[in-house]
C-alpha cells in the first residue's frame, strides 16, 4: 500500500495480510505511508491488526510512516522477517505525535524498529534484530518529542540506540525497575 501521491487522512488499514515482497528489483515495502520530506503526508489514520512478513527486495520495510505524517495510530500489528526495520516512523514536522503501540515485531536484518521522533512508542514487543531492538536518530528532521516506555526488547544486538546531535529535545525513555515495576 502506498499513500505517497497526495495527502491522505482518515485511512483505516486493518486486519490485512501482507507477505512475500521478495522481488529484487522492487523496494519490497508492505506499507509506504506519506512521502519523502513531508510531501505528501498521512494524518488521522489507523494501521492496526495487520500481519506483515517476508519483506525483502531492495529495502523491505514492513510499515513505513514518512516525515510530516501525524495523528496516526500504529496499533497491534504483527510484523516479522524484514530487510529494513519492521516499523519505521519519521517525525511529524511540528504536528502532534503519532502513537506506535502494542505491536509484535521481530526478525529484522536491521533494527527491529526505527522511530525518528514526535511519537509515543509504548507496549511493543521487539525481538531478534540483527543490529538491535530500537533506534532513533535525526534523518529528515530532528529527533524530538519522543516517548519510549514499557516496551519489551530482547535481541542479540543493542536494546535501544539513540544517535542524537542536539540537546533539550523532550525525550523520555523509561524502563521498568525490576524491584517494584515503576518506570524509572
BAFI-3210 file (N, C-alpha, C; in Angstrom, 3 decimals, decimal comma, padded with zeros to 6 digits):
// residues 184
n [1|2|3|4|5|6|7|8|9|10|11|12|13|14|15|16|17|18|19|20|21|22|23|24|25|26|27|28|29|30|31|32|33|34|35|36|37|38|39|40|41|42|43|44|45|46|47|48|49|50|51|52|53|54|55|56|57|58|59|60|61|62|63|64|65|66|67|68|69|70|71|72|73|74|75|76|77|78|79|80|81|82|83|84|85|86|87|88|89|90|91|92|93|94|95|96|97|98|99|100|101|102|103|104|105|106|107|108|109|110|111|112|113|114|115|116|117|118|119|120|121|122|123|124|125|126|127|128|129|130|131|132|133|134|135|136|137|138|139|140|141|142|143|144|145|146|147|148|149|150|151|152|153|154|155|156|157|158|159|160|161|162|163|164|165|166|167|168|169|170|171|172|173|174|175|176|177|178|179|180|181|182|183|184]
n.u [000,862|000,611|000,694|001,624|001,217|-000,573|-001,926|-003,296|-005,975|-007,715|-007,611|-008,078|-006,346|-006,747|-006,537|-005,306|-003,338|-000,124|002,486|005,527|007,226|009,490|010,779|013,755|014,093|012,336|011,168|010,183|008,549|005,856|003,966|003,921|003,678|002,683|004,992|008,415|010,263|007,987|006,078|003,731|001,569|000,300|-002,478|-004,363|-005,015|-005,410|-003,488|-003,813|-003,810|-002,719|-001,029|002,173|004,829|007,982|009,390|011,333|013,329|014,787|014,774|012,707|011,010|008,556|006,238|006,163|006,172|006,130|008,023|006,478|003,938|001,148|-000,759|-001,379|-002,119|-000,447|-001,063|-001,065|000,004|001,469|004,581|007,206|010,395|011,956|013,937|014,756|013,823|011,076|009,002|009,083|009,219|009,094|009,562|006,958|007,079|006,440|003,742|001,169|001,957|002,529|001,275|002,684|001,996|001,678|002,579|003,927|007,045|009,675|012,712|014,289|016,628|017,978|017,674|014,903|012,837|012,561|012,403|012,096|011,120|008,727|006,717|004,891|005,991|005,035|004,505|005,292|006,535|009,680|011,850|014,819|016,487|019,006|020,831|019,811|017,188|015,599|015,987|016,812|017,268|018,379|017,017|015,201|014,503|014,710|015,307|012,930|010,530|009,900|008,676|009,465|008,318|007,689|008,176|009,117|012,196|014,156|017,085|019,969|021,650|022,100|019,884|018,422|019,106|020,236|021,012|021,829|022,149|021,641|020,468|018,031|015,563|013,107|012,923|011,978|012,842|011,840|012,114|011,106|011,618|013,066|012,621|010,190|008,483|007,869|008,096|011,342]
n.v [-001,171|002,167|005,600|007,887|009,866|011,925|013,980|012,142|011,240|009,959|007,219|003,754|000,938|-002,173|-005,437|-006,999|-009,137|-008,998|-010,076|-011,734|-010,020|-010,067|-009,473|-008,705|-006,392|-004,521|-002,278|-003,648|-003,036|-003,285|-001,373|001,980|004,942|008,162|010,666|011,336|013,863|015,058|015,446|013,967|013,927|011,636|011,553|011,361|008,595|004,962|002,136|-001,050|-004,274|-005,796|-008,364|-008,731|-009,845|-011,250|-009,289|-008,145|-007,544|-004,472|-002,828|-003,339|-002,631|-003,132|-001,570|001,719|004,976|008,115|011,257|014,114|013,063|012,687|012,399|009,658|006,198|003,370|000,244|-002,805|-004,526|-007,341|-007,943|-009,293|-010,703|-008,916|-006,922|-004,229|-002,047|-003,427|-001,707|001,644|005,028|008,418|011,882|014,310|016,832|019,038|018,818|017,298|014,247|010,833|007,576|004,562|001,450|-001,532|-003,429|-006,418|-007,250|-008,697|-010,317|-008,700|-007,555|-005,319|-002,765|-003,583|-001,747|001,623|004,889|008,206|010,495|012,643|010,993|008,532|005,654|002,699|-000,227|-002,255|-005,303|-006,198|-008,120|-009,931|-008,387|-007,861|-005,731|-004,567|-003,627|-001,118|001,972|005,440|008,384|011,506|012,249|012,996|015,158|016,639|014,536|014,510|015,207|012,564|009,693|006,761|003,984|001,257|-000,942|-004,190|-005,464|-007,763|-008,906|-009,873|-007,850|-004,323|-003,088|-000,578|002,291|005,502|008,165|011,154|014,537|016,991|018,973|019,116|018,133|017,084|014,242|011,070|008,162|005,282|002,658|-000,417|-000,823|-003,544|-004,046|-002,860|-002,374|000,203|002,939|004,177]
n.w [000,000|-000,868|-000,030|-001,272|-003,202|-002,839|-000,166|002,563|004,665|007,551|006,980|007,221|007,751|008,346|009,793|007,693|005,520|004,573|002,519|001,452|-000,217|-002,305|-004,685|-006,285|-007,751|-006,842|-004,187|-001,971|000,212|002,495|003,415|002,564|003,734|003,314|002,031|000,934|002,674|003,732|001,790|000,087|003,101|005,589|007,722|010,818|010,839|011,028|011,488|011,959|013,514|011,460|009,603|008,697|006,731|005,612|003,976|001,502|-001,214|-002,452|-000,219|001,979|004,239|006,775|007,794|006,929|007,943|006,766|006,916|008,359|008,507|010,679|013,790|013,749|014,368|015,015|015,609|017,350|015,336|013,659|012,749|010,863|009,845|007,974|005,721|006,216|008,994|010,895|011,633|010,771|011,527|010,829|011,844|012,745|011,708|013,279|013,822|015,948|017,800|016,624|017,523|018,443|019,175|021,087|019,232|017,712|016,818|014,948|013,826|012,038|009,617|010,245|012,694|014,766|015,129|014,064|015,016|014,416|015,795|017,540|018,566|020,451|021,795|022,885|024,913|023,096|021,635|020,877|019,086|018,270|016,363|013,979|014,297|016,578|018,931|019,051|017,411|017,210|015,459|013,968|010,813|008,341|009,709|013,031|015,877|018,222|020,875|021,738|023,238|024,822|026,246|028,449|026,749|025,559|024,896|023,336|022,196|020,281|019,551|020,230|022,716|022,762|020,831|020,489|018,425|018,786|017,970|019,187|022,056|024,718|023,675|024,464|025,200|026,380|027,880|029,312|031,711|033,215|036,615|038,125|040,784|041,765|039,635|038,806|036,462|035,617]
ca.u [000,000|001,325|-000,106|002,683|000,962|-001,305|-002,244|-004,306|-006,389|-008,788|-007,450|-008,034|-005,798|-006,894|-006,738|-004,864|-002,159|000,828|003,600|006,360|007,716|010,871|011,318|014,988|014,025|011,345|011,582|009,833|007,874|004,435|003,208|004,718|002,617|003,200|006,061|009,679|010,332|006,669|005,266|002,589|001,508|-000,876|-002,860|-005,598|-005,258|-005,182|-002,878|-003,992|-004,176|-002,229|000,031|003,117|006,056|008,817|009,591|012,716|013,607|015,908|014,705|011,996|010,368|007,202|005,360|006,986|005,396|007,095|008,159|005,347|002,678|000,836|-002,019|-001,629|-002,043|000,046|-001,500|-001,240|000,398|002,440|005,487|008,444|011,244|012,108|015,321|014,880|013,014|009,687|008,249|009,919|008,396|009,843|008,919|005,713|007,280|005,826|002,358|001,108|002,673|001,963|001,358|003,082|001,626|001,184|002,986|004,885|007,973|010,886|013,363|014,734|018,047|018,486|016,981|013,528|012,010|013,287|011,470|012,859|010,638|007,331|005,929|004,821|006,274|004,781|003,926|005,642|007,457|010,686|012,727|015,656|017,007|020,434|021,575|019,258|015,742|015,004|016,929|016,255|018,286|017,953|017,056|014,619|014,193|015,331|014,688|012,396|009,198|009,831|008,495|009,616|008,015|007,025|008,403|009,975|013,170|015,075|017,830|021,396|022,324|021,782|018,461|017,962|020,229|019,864|022,108|021,255|023,134|021,279|020,053|016,753|014,599|011,937|012,974|011,767|012,981|011,560|012,186|010,557|012,573|012,732|012,244|008,808|007,689|007,593|009,028|012,488]
ca.v [000,000|003,439|006,830|008,877|010,751|013,095|013,872|011,143|011,290|009,071|005,929|002,640|-000,287|-003,076|-006,886|-007,485|-009,991|-008,573|-011,008|-012,208|-008,961|-010,541|-009,114|-007,939|-005,132|-003,650|-001,842|-004,697|-002,489|-003,617|-000,116|003,203|005,869|009,512|010,786|011,918|015,269|015,557|015,757|014,352|013,359|010,878|012,002|010,863|007,270|003,818|000,946|-001,919|-005,672|-006,368|-009,363|-008,337|-010,640|-011,571|-008,087|-008,192|-006,585|-003,556|-002,261|-004,331|-002,196|-003,632|-000,403|002,941|006,210|009,110|012,571|015,029|012,377|012,983|011,930|008,295|005,161|002,095|-000,495|-004,256|-005,217|-008,420|-007,721|-010,043|-011,096|-007,773|-006,480|-002,982|-002,179|-003,887|-000,453|002,840|006,239|009,676|012,906|014,883|018,174|020,034|018,469|016,375|012,975|009,537|006,580|003,235|000,792|-002,901|-004,205|-007,508|-007,119|-009,494|-010,873|-007,671|-007,572|-004,056|-002,625|-004,037|-000,556|002,893|005,998|009,454|011,328|013,076|009,765|007,780|004,255|002,024|-001,568|-003,075|-006,415|-006,112|-009,267|-010,508|-007,520|-008,111|-004,618|-004,224|-003,541|000,175|003,050|006,754|009,357|012,532|011,807|014,079|016,181|016,374|013,616|015,300|014,835|011,104|008,951|005,317|003,478|-000,024|-001,878|-005,324|-005,597|-008,885|-009,009|-010,120|-006,565|-003,324|-002,983|000,702|003,075|006,831|008,938|012,488|015,593|018,205|018,831|019,718|017,747|016,451|012,798|010,294|006,718|004,723|001,205|-000,908|-001,221|-004,920|-004,137|-002,539|-002,217|001,593|003,494|004,905]
ca.w [000,000|-000,865|000,039|-001,494|-004,335|-002,335|001,252|002,904|006,068|007,975|006,320|008,154|007,179|009,488|009,655|006,388|005,493|003,550|002,644|000,343|-001,095|-002,478|-005,994|-006,074|-008,494|-006,201|-002,847|-001,018|001,387|002,558|003,514|002,395|004,111|003,187|001,051|001,386|003,050|004,118|000,606|000,923|004,444|006,008|009,064|011,438|010,281|011,897|010,888|013,126|013,395|010,209|009,654|007,644|006,871|004,454|003,165|001,019|-002,277|-002,255|001,130|002,772|005,480|006,956|007,807|006,916|008,069|006,310|007,544|008,264|008,804|012,079|014,368|013,299|015,386|014,512|016,788|017,392|014,113|013,813|011,614|011,051|008,721|007,073|005,499|006,961|010,207|010,811|011,637|010,749|011,536|010,865|012,661|012,236|011,163|014,142|014,130|017,085|017,661|016,266|018,588|017,965|020,418|021,156|018,069|017,866|015,690|015,131|012,646|011,095|009,271|010,783|013,970|014,627|014,987|013,971|015,181|014,467|016,886|017,509|018,708|021,693|021,470|024,156|024,997|021,940|021,826|019,809|019,249|017,236|015,308|013,795|014,895|017,875|019,062|018,708|017,163|016,935|015,068|013,022|009,421|007,556|010,702|014,320|016,809|019,327|021,345|021,645|024,478|024,664|027,582|028,682|025,657|025,862|023,817|023,533|020,945|020,434|019,341|021,256|023,022|022,218|020,360|020,032|017,846|018,857|017,831|019,915|023,443|025,046|022,648|025,058|025,022|027,584|027,736|030,634|031,813|034,470|037,630|038,496|042,189|042,081|038,436|038,450|035,467|036,167]
c.u [000,899|000,327|000,821|002,454|000,168|-001,582|-003,391|-004,688|-007,550|-008,798|-007,359|-007,556|-005,766|-007,127|-006,449|-003,635|-001,308|002,046|004,315|006,665|009,196|011,472|012,578|015,007|013,018|011,819|011,225|009,151|006,392|003,579|004,173|003,729|003,147|004,339|007,312|009,546|008,954|005,787|004,887|002,628|000,239|-001,199|-004,170|-005,981|-004,890|-004,629|-002,880|-004,350|-003,734|-001,130|000,919|004,388|006,712|008,892|011,061|012,954|014,803|015,926|014,007|011,534|009,006|006,197|006,254|006,077|006,340|006,996|006,918|004,006|002,401|-000,536|-002,366|-001,436|-001,640|-000,068|-001,684|-001,035|001,417|003,325|006,786|009,125|011,277|013,589|015,629|013,984|011,596|008,742|009,257|009,001|009,307|009,088|007,690|005,893|006,573|004,358|002,342|001,591|001,822|002,104|001,637|002,991|001,182|001,533|003,940|005,760|009,233|011,456|013,748|016,233|018,735|018,049|015,537|012,588|012,913|012,264|012,288|012,403|009,177|006,404|005,916|004,953|006,122|004,187|004,154|006,568|008,389|011,738|013,633|015,967|018,509|021,266|021,062|017,752|015,140|016,113|016,179|017,412|017,697|018,027|016,507|014,180|014,884|014,570|014,250|011,013|008,958|009,699|008,560|009,423|007,327|007,084|009,250|010,876|014,122|015,779|019,290|022,219|022,008|020,279|017,868|019,191|019,720|021,113|021,627|022,345|022,852|020,870|018,681|015,645|013,385|011,880|012,772|011,906|012,840|011,695|011,565|011,699|012,146|012,292|010,780|007,950|007,369|008,571|010,126|013,044]
c.v [001,221|004,586|008,004|009,766|011,990|012,894|012,890|011,337|010,336|007,754|004,848|001,414|-001,284|-004,510|-007,408|-008,368|-009,562|-009,482|-011,238|-011,131|-009,227|-010,217|-008,262|-006,604|-004,150|-003,284|-002,862|-004,213|-002,858|-002,353|001,061|004,350|007,286|009,516|011,413|013,410|015,870|015,953|014,464|013,697|012,515|011,293|011,358|009,472|006,171|002,664|-000,088|-003,349|-006,340|-007,387|-009,133|-009,169|-010,882|-010,411|-008,021|-007,133|-005,710|-002,947|-003,230|-003,869|-002,864|-002,500|000,830|004,156|007,382|010,441|013,435|014,387|012,467|012,452|010,507|007,316|003,870|001,121|-001,987|-004,947|-006,290|-008,369|-008,484|-010,348|-010,024|-007,471|-005,218|-003,106|-002,683|-002,687|000,681|004,050|007,455|010,664|013,493|016,263|019,247|019,782|017,531|014,966|011,835|008,614|005,223|002,316|-000,659|-003,777|-005,326|-007,492|-007,939|-009,903|-009,839|-007,817|-006,278|-003,981|-003,049|-002,847|000,676|004,016|007,271|010,322|011,682|011,871|009,299|006,315|003,475|000,636|-002,417|-004,210|-006,435|-007,184|-009,436|-009,577|-007,726|-006,997|-004,236|-004,097|-002,259|001,184|004,334|007,682|010,361|011,972|012,926|015,224|015,795|015,308|014,440|014,788|013,326|010,513|007,468|004,714|002,121|-000,964|-003,032|-005,533|-006,734|-009,117|-009,285|-008,852|-005,626|-003,296|-001,738|001,540|004,433|007,551|010,368|013,547|016,812|017,903|019,458|019,384|017,017|014,955|012,124|008,830|006,143|003,212|000,807|-001,286|-002,594|-005,038|-003,862|-002,258|-000,792|002,083|004,287|005,863]
c.w [000,000|-000,799|-000,235|-002,714|-003,950|-000,860|001,460|004,357|006,288|007,200|007,397|007,399|008,325|009,036|008,248|006,545|004,297|003,639|001,314|-000,694|-001,354|-003,835|-005,812|-006,820|-007,918|-004,796|-001,779|000,237|001,362|002,585|003,473|002,542|004,206|002,180|001,650|001,649|003,358|002,953|-000,070|002,304|004,613|007,434|009,507|010,933|011,271|011,053|012,009|012,733|012,108|010,477|008,439|007,818|005,526|003,467|002,780|-000,037|-001,950|-000,864|002,071|004,137|005,576|006,837|007,896|006,891|007,849|007,071|007,303|008,555|010,303|012,477|013,911|014,446|014,704|015,678|016,509|016,045|014,454|012,571|011,859|009,727|007,635|006,876|006,294|008,192|009,940|010,772|011,668|010,649|011,680|011,745|011,988|011,620|011,964|014,457|015,336|016,738|017,139|017,468|017,942|019,181|020,201|019,965|018,467|016,626|015,968|013,782|011,611|010,838|009,720|012,249|013,749|014,413|014,929|014,026|015,338|015,630|016,703|017,612|020,155|021,294|022,773|023,950|023,750|022,375|020,630|020,043|018,039|016,060|015,184|014,419|016,270|017,819|018,540|018,468|016,875|016,574|014,089|011,612|008,541|008,454|011,995|015,088|018,008|019,701|021,236|023,046|024,156|026,055|027,525|027,474|026,175|024,659|024,180|022,208|021,239|020,227|020,490|021,491|022,411|021,900|019,909|019,564|017,732|018,815|018,682|021,337|023,625|024,070|023,197|024,777|026,362|027,222|029,129|030,586|033,138|035,393|038,143|039,952|042,430|040,849|038,033|037,387|036,141|035,127]
res [x|x|x|x|x|x|x|x|x|x|x|x|x|x|x|x|x|x|x|x|x|x|x|x|x|x|x|x|x|x|x|x|x|x|x|x|x|x|x|x|x|x|x|x|x|x|x|x|x|x|x|x|x|x|x|x|x|x|x|x|x|x|x|x|x|x|x|x|x|x|x|x|x|x|x|x|x|x|x|x|x|x|x|x|x|x|x|x|x|x|x|x|x|x|x|x|x|x|x|x|x|x|x|x|x|x|x|x|x|x|x|x|x|x|x|x|x|x|x|x|x|x|x|x|x|x|x|x|x|x|x|x|x|x|x|x|x|x|x|x|x|x|x|x|x|x|x|x|x|x|x|x|x|x|x|x|x|x|x|x|x|x|x|x|x|x|x|x|x|x|x|x|x|x|x|x|x|x|x|x|x|x|x|x]
***
